[in-house]
Amino acid sequence: MAAARMAIACLQEASGGKAPKLPPGIKRLSINQLSQMVLADTRESMPENVEVRVWGASLPVIHLASAIAVLADMADRAKGTKFSIAHLLVERRAIEWVVRTAEEYRALLERSRLKINPKRLIEIRLA
């Protein structure tokens, strides 16, 4: 989820054509700066470790993780309750939303400043 938080800013930029409002302490939209943003979430002490251990390891599923993070945020805001991974096991609408949104993010990631090759991403389809 930390890597998803990092990617969401770049996805926002790619979808809207302009840089999103950056969190306090973040000077520019870069993996290094975004790594600093999630240091506390990852229990790492250096941004370089976040880039390798969290960001790099998450790349194949970054589109799915980002979709789940956005859904969790929307659910938390709408219901005022905590989103649970169990929602993705029992709620078909949640599963469908994540898969469709991940497909949109797949295309956006290629166009984003991240330039992630969609062939590197795990592919998932609805049956």
Secondary structure, DSSP 8 states (H G I E B T S, - for coil): -HHHHHHHHHHHHHHHSS-----TT--SSSHHHHHHHTHHHHT-SSHHHIIIIIIIHHGGGHHHHHHHHHHHHHHHHHHSS---TTHHHH-HHHHHHHHHHHHHHHHHHHHSTT---GGGS------
